[in-house]
Amino acid sequence: MTHPSPPVTPAHGGGCPVVPLSGERFHTDTLGLYRDMRRDHGPVTPVELPGSIPAWLVIGYRELHQVSSDAELFPRDVALWNQWENIPEDWPLLPMVGRPAPSIYFTAGAEHRRHAAMVGPALEEVDSFELRRHSEELADRLIDSFCDRGRADLVADFAMLLPVLVLARLVGFPDEDGARIARVINDLADGGPDAQQAMQSFAEHMFRLVAAKRAQPGDDVTSRMLADPAPFTDEEYALDLMAITAAGHLPTADWIGNSIRLMLTDDRFAAALSGGRHSVAEAMNEVLWEDAPTQILAGRWAARDTTLGGQAVRAGDMLLLGLAAANADPLIRQDLGSGGGGQSGNSAHFSFGHGEYRCPFPAQEIAEILARTGIEVLLDRLPDIDLTVPAQTLVRRPSSFLRGMTSLPVSFTPVRTTGGHL
């Protein structure tokens, strides 16, 4: 489907300068930043990545729908990128963008569908009741580690640990490996100086897991993947497990943290703090619209010269999917500035992506059950939690791609542990 576009402007040239994909406003004033981008560039903005690498950031809802729906014109095929000769080996965003690799995340077309046909059924067989039980048990264990203190950082002590501990169980890791893997994934996702080393360490964890499950299969995602009749190499299994775990951990951790922050700072969700389960679901949905954990997703690459949103996109150009910006597009959002809540019950956001390469539904369901169960256990155990710092002083993680809190310090009435331990 095509949409009328303004007159074409030269790629990354003329008019207003390109926008660096970094800086304080990504963490303090994202809505204002996206509004300025629309004013200066329209729905497709020329941006600059570290090292003066050019890309396009798609911030229009319709344009993002077009890009994510047209896998032929805009495939997720990083091999097409016209900037490879300018990318150094230690480029900090390389783990986020990826190299050509035989995984569900970095393949396109028939090869992507081959991986999806193996990974999807393995995730579908995750039992929702078992998932809730794991989430409840591990949430209780985490809460036991701080509940008698009367104070905690709900990011470091809870949100950043629960998803990876649950996912570690689901894919077949022992519990004690969960926290180590969480640290590795966090270093990888923040795109800092440790990102490359984190990627290598992450891969080593997964290769060891594949070898262990070949020797002794179990009731877990990895064993079900290995049992698939289609031929895959150990590298393919390991890379797919890396994609499952990384894509499942940090966005879910930020979904938990951002939802708790909303409930602690917005009077509309005060009932949730006394056991209002419906309010938890509403807060989580609002976060997907207003405070999406994945702000920007890399990426798509133009298969040929084309026009998008009035911009001349060249073959091999990278298009970054501005999920959060598209969710806030005033062309589809008539409630901006009304104080939020206008999208209650509406799930037409882009926070899980869209099209052939969107987050698979079983993975989306796992994340929702995990996050909601964790928040409900926390509020059941500690119903009087309260922020110990002014809400406006809370700090976002230094990432333009992911949106989460660096900390969420709270106080509460100390309670006894349930007897669990990590």
KOLROTOR-765240 format. One record per residue (C-alpha): x, y negated, z. Coordinates in steps of 0.25 Angstrom, whole numbers, padded with zeros to 4 digits, always signed. Layout:
REM residues N
XYZ/...
This chain:
REM residues 422
+0000+0000+0000/+0006-0014-0004/+0002-0027+0002/+0004-0041-0004/+0017-0047+0000/+0023-0061+0000/+0033-0065-0011/+0046-0057-0011/+0058-0063-0004/+0072-0059-0006/+0077-0047+0003/+0084-0053+0016/+0086-0066+0009/+0079-0080+0008/+0071-0087+0017/+0072-0084+0032/+0084-0076+0037/+0083-0061+0040/+0080-0058+0054/+0090-0051+0063/+0084-0038+0069/+0089-0041+0083/+0088-0052+0093/+0081-0056+0105/+0067-0059+0098/+0066-0044+0095/+0065-0042+0110/+0058-0054+0115/+0049-0059+0104/+0046-0049+0094/+0032-0054+0090/+0038-0068+0088/+0050-0062+0080/+0041-0054+0071/+0032-0066+0069/+0044-0074+0064/+0048-0063+0055/+0034-0063+0048/+0034-0078+0047/+0048-0079+0041/+0048-0066+0032/+0035-0059+0032/+0032-0045+0035/+0045-0040+0031/+0057-0047+0037/+0072-0046+0033/+0080-0042+0045/+0095-0040+0048/+0100-0028+0056/+0113-0028+0064/+0125-0029+0054/+0117-0038+0045/+0109-0026+0039/+0096-0031+0032/+0083-0024+0033/+0068-0028+0032/+0059-0028+0045/+0045-0024+0041/+0036-0032+0051/+0023-0033+0043/+0012-0022+0047/+0008-0020+0032/+0022-0020+0027/+0026-0010+0038/+0015-0001+0034/+0019-0002+0020/+0033+0002+0022/+0030+0013+0032/+0019+0019+0023/+0028+0019+0010/+0039+0030+0012/+0042+0030-0002/+0046+0015-0003/+0051+0013+0011/+0056+0027+0015/+0063+0029+0028/+0076+0033+0021/+0088+0026+0027/+0096+0031+0015/+0090+0021+0007/+0096+0009+0015/+0104-0001+0007/+0112-0005+0019/+0120+0007+0022/+0133+0002+0017/+0132-0009+0027/+0128+0000+0039/+0140+0003+0048/+0141+0016+0055/+0139+0010+0069/+0127+0001+0065/+0119+0000+0077/+0105+0002+0071/+0110+0015+0063/+0103+0024+0073/+0090+0017+0071/+0091+0016+0056/+0097+0029+0054/+0105+0036+0043/+0100+0046+0032/+0098+0058+0041/+0089+0071+0040/+0080+0067+0051/+0065+0064+0052/+0068+0049+0054/+0078+0047+0043/+0072+0055+0032/+0062+0051+0022/+0052+0058+0013/+0051+0073+0012/+0063+0074+0021/+0056+0066+0032/+0044+0074+0030/+0052+0087+0032/+0057+0082+0045/+0043+0077+0050/+0037+0091+0047/+0047+0097+0057/+0047+0086+0067/+0032+0083+0067/+0027+0097+0071/+0038+0098+0082/+0032+0085+0088/+0018+0089+0086/+0020+0101+0095/+0023+0093+0107/+0012+0096+0117/+0005+0083+0122/+0002+0089+0135/+0017+0094+0137/+0021+0080+0132/+0013+0073+0143/+0018+0083+0153/+0033+0080+0150/+0030+0065+0149/+0023+0065+0163/+0034+0074+0169/+0046+0065+0164/+0039+0052+0167/+0037+0057+0182/+0051+0061+0182/+0056+0047+0178/+0046+0040+0187/+0051+0049+0199/+0065+0043+0196/+0061+0029+0200/+0047+0029+0206/+0053+0029+0221/+0061+0016+0218/+0049+0007+0215/+0057+0001+0203/+0060+0006+0189/+0064+0002+0175/+0053+0008+0167/+0061+0008+0155/+0074+0014+0160/+0068+0023+0170/+0056+0027+0162/+0052+0023+0148/+0066+0025+0142/+0067+0039+0148/+0053+0046+0147/+0052+0047+0132/+0065+0054+0130/+0064+0063+0142/+0050+0068+0136/+0056+0069+0122/+0068+0076+0127/+0059+0087+0132/+0050+0087+0119/+0062+0089+0110/+0069+0099+0120/+0080+0092+0128/+0081+0095+0142/+0076+0083+0151/+0090+0079+0156/+0094+0075+0141/+0083+0065+0140/+0089+0053+0147/+0102+0055+0139/+0095+0055+0126/+0087+0043+0130/+0100+0035+0132/+0105+0039+0118/+0092+0035+0111/+0091+0022+0118/+0106+0019+0113/+0102+0023+0099/+0089+0015+0098/+0095+0002+0103/+0105+0001+0092/+0117-0003+0100/+0131+0001+0100/+0128+0015+0106/+0118+0018+0095/+0127+0027+0086/+0132+0035+0098/+0118+0037+0103/+0114+0042+0090/+0125+0052+0090/+0122+0057+0104/+0107+0058+0101/+0110+0067+0089/+0119+0076+0098/+0108+0078+0108/+0099+0082+0097/+0108+0092+0090/+0111+0098+0104/+0095+0099+0106/+0093+0106+0092/+0104+0116+0095/+0098+0119+0109/+0084+0121+0103/+0090+0130+0092/+0096+0139+0103/+0084+0138+0112/+0071+0133+0107/+0060+0127+0116/+0046+0121+0116/+0051+0107+0111/+0052+0099+0098/+0066+0103+0094/+0063+0117+0095/+0050+0115+0086/+0058+0107+0076/+0069+0119+0075/+0057+0129+0073/+0052+0121+0061/+0054+0131+0049/+0060+0119+0040/+0075+0119+0039/+0082+0108+0047/+0096+0106+0051/+0100+0103+0065/+0103+0089+0061/+0089+0087+0056/+0083+0092+0069/+0092+0084+0078/+0089+0071+0070/+0074+0073+0070/+0075+0076+0085/+0083+0063+0087/+0072+0055+0079/+0061+0062+0088/+0068+0058+0101/+0073+0044+0097/+0060+0040+0091/+0052+0046+0103/+0060+0041+0114/+0063+0026+0113/+0050+0021+0107/+0042+0029+0117/+0051+0023+0129/+0048+0009+0124/+0033+0012+0122/+0033+0016+0137/+0041+0004+0141/+0034-0006+0133/+0020+0000+0137/+0024-0001+0152/+0029-0015+0150/+0016-0019+0144/+0007-0013+0155/+0016-0020+0166/+0015-0033+0159/+0001-0034+0153/-0011-0035+0162/-0020-0028+0151/-0013-0015+0155/-0013-0017+0170/-0023-0005+0172/-0012+0004+0166/-0004+0002+0179/-0015+0009+0187/-0017+0021+0178/-0024+0015+0166/-0021+0025+0155/-0028+0019+0144/-0020+0006+0147/-0007+0014+0145/-0012+0018+0131/-0016+0004+0127/-0003-0002+0132/+0005+0009+0124/-0003+0005+0111/-0001-0010+0113/+0014-0008+0115/+0014-0001+0101/+0008-0013+0095/+0015-0024+0103/+0028-0019+0108/+0031-0007+0100/+0043+0001+0104/+0048+0003+0090/+0049-0011+0085/+0056-0009+0072/+0059+0005+0065/+0070+0008+0055/+0067+0009+0044/+0062+0011+0030/+0071+0008+0017/+0065+0003+0004/+0066+0014-0007/+0066+0003-0018/+0065-0012-0020/+0051-0017-0015/+0044-0029-0009/+0039-0028+0006/+0032-0040+0013/+0038-0050+0003/+0052-0045+0005/+0060-0039-0006/+0065-0026-0001/+0076-0019-0008/+0079-0004-0010/+0086+0001+0003/+0082-0010+0012/+0078-0006+0026/+0064-0009+0031/+0063-0009+0046/+0049-0006+0051/+0045-0018+0061/+0034-0009+0068/+0032-0019+0080/+0032-0031+0070/+0021-0024+0061/+0013-0021+0073/+0012-0036+0076/+0009-0040+0062/-0001-0051+0063/-0007-0046+0050/-0013-0034+0058/-0012-0040+0072/-0023-0050+0075/-0021-0049+0090/-0006-0054+0091/-0005-0065+0102/-0018-0060+0109/-0010-0053+0120/-0010-0039+0115/-0019-0028+0116/-0026-0030+0103/-0021-0017+0097/-0027-0008+0108/-0031+0005+0101/-0024+0001+0088/-0013+0011+0084/-0010+0005+0070/+0004+0000+0075/+0017+0004+0069/+0024+0008+0082/+0025+0022+0077/+0029+0018+0063/+0020+0022+0051/+0020+0030+0039/+0028+0043+0036/+0039+0040+0045/+0030+0035+0057/+0032+0042+0071/+0026+0055+0069/+0012+0056+0077/+0017+0068+0086/+0029+0059+0090/+0020+0047+0092/+0010+0055+0101/+0022+0060+0109/+0027+0046+0112/+0013+0041+0116/+0010+0053+0125/+0024+0051+0131/+0023+0036+0133/+0009+0036+0138/+0011+0047+0148/+0024+0041+0153/+0017+0028+0156/+0005+0034+0163/+0014+0042+0172/+0022+0030+0176/+0009+0022+0179/+0003+0033+0187/+0016+0035+0195/+0019+0020+0196/+0006+0012+0195/+0011-0001+0201/+0023-0003+0192/+0027-0018+0190/+0037-0025+0182/+0048-0031+0191/+0053-0042+0181/+0045-0052+0173/+0039-0046+0160/+0045-0056+0151/+0059-0052+0156/+0058-0038+0151/+0069-0035+0140/+0067-0027+0127/+0077-0017+0122/+0087-0024+0113/+0082-0017+0100/+0074-0023+0088/+0069-0009+0084/+0064-0004+0098/+0056-0012+0108/+0057-0008+0123/+0061-0013+0136/+0075-0013+0142/+0069-0012+0156/+0055-0012+0163/+0058-0014+0178/+0046-0011+0187/+0043-0009+0202/+0032+0000+0208/+0028+0006+0221/+0038+0017+0224/+0032+0031+0223/+0037+0045+0226/+0043+0054+0215/+0035+0066+0209/+0047+0075+0211/+0052+0075+0197/+0066+0072+0192/+0074+0070+0179/
